């Protein structure tokens, strides 16, 4: 073992303490596992904390998993892996009840029944919230409290993973930057997405695809990196609030989008890729930096934190239009996994936005992401526990620093892998110094069509031959196309 290493042992190591990581850790501990939870930030300060969307689950009398599946597949533009979507829609209601059992209190109507919101791409009201647009905050706080109380979970706050510990082709743990190493029968990445690689984003600065880099460096496959969702309505032009997300649920309650002339120009409840492209086209046409989001007819009490933030920034949404424009928001791609979170390397699993099951296809249906965290987090926890015990093998490798993107890389991704791409721009990215930028470009170049969140100006049509096909990059960085069942 390298000099000074502090070696720890557990059954399951969970890297990342957002909604997916917290729920995964709790599920594993409840099954009797010893869990080590690694969090780069203090608990309840992760990206999930800022999630304004809710949990999509077919709970209403006029809804069903089959309708939820249909909406998911339509939003995913022919690239959704049906088996993954079937798992999500069938298990989401049960996971919502698990959250209630853990103390999460969902919004209710006047009769005490679960209050369900309508969001873009959904044909039924099926999105459960906590405190309106404060859903992420309340869920993460409650799950964090339960994690701290659980004696089977050791929490390492302020700890950053630098590389996975791989022996004979099997992941047996993780190495941290502070000379600690964790040996585990199952290592689960729940490190979030990569949207902060782009210059304009709704994500916190740490959403840099850390888990994707860790997995790829260890030899795991990644997929669908070309499918980066741009949220249509992120605040722009307000100092200190650039990129602040205005939740889609506000449009579900009647907010509308307007040109500088006051005209509506898009179906506000269309899937996100369609709305984002319509706004982008309007901004290109006019040269203006934003369009106006009108929520003057929306009850401000439904979204108190959004209203408070806007008022503090100098915009009163009860009287003013809100300046919005698209921003990078959610990575549909990630570490390739099966339906139990298992990656292409034995012993390694991934959940949440770090994973790619094919669930979201080319465009995530609103609020399926939090559902994914809990549905596939529970599955990955059980799969990790079932892995065999590991003997005492070789010493862990030394830690190595992860490469962070430069401002030039973030500018290049926004320019060349933004809402509209070209071969010329993507080929420029192949020479970018950041490894993930190059992998994103490889996936995008391999998909010579426009589909969902991936729009190629030089290939504007969606090709039926690529329905259900996913762009996969292996350890060598080369892209290949695969069909998943």
Buried (B, 14 or more C-beta within 10 A) or exposed (E): EEEEBEEBBBBBBBBBBBBBBBBBBBBBBBBEBBBBBBBBBEBBBBBBBBBBBBBBBBBBEEBBBEBBBBBBBBBBBBBBBBBBBBBBBBBBBEBBEBBEEBEBEBBEEEEEEBBBBBBBBBBBBBBBBBBBBBBBBBBBBBBBBBBEEBEBBBBBEEBBBBBBBBBEEBBBBBBBBEBBBBBBBBBBBBBBBBBBBBBBBBBBEBBBBBBBBBBBBBBBBBBBBBBBBBBBBBBBBBEEBBBBBBBBBBBBBBBBBBBEEEEEBBEBBBBBBBBBBBBBBBBEEEEBEBBBBBBBEBEBEBBEBBBEBBBEBEBEBBEBBBBBBBBBBBBBBBBBBBBBBBBBBBBBBBBBBBBBBBBBBBBBBBBBBBBBBBBBBBBBBBBBBEBEEBEEEEEBBBBEEBBEBEEEBBBBBBBBBBBBBBBEBBEBBBEBEBBBBBBBBBBBBBBEBBBBBBBBEEBEEBBEEBBBBBBBBBBEBEBBEEEBE
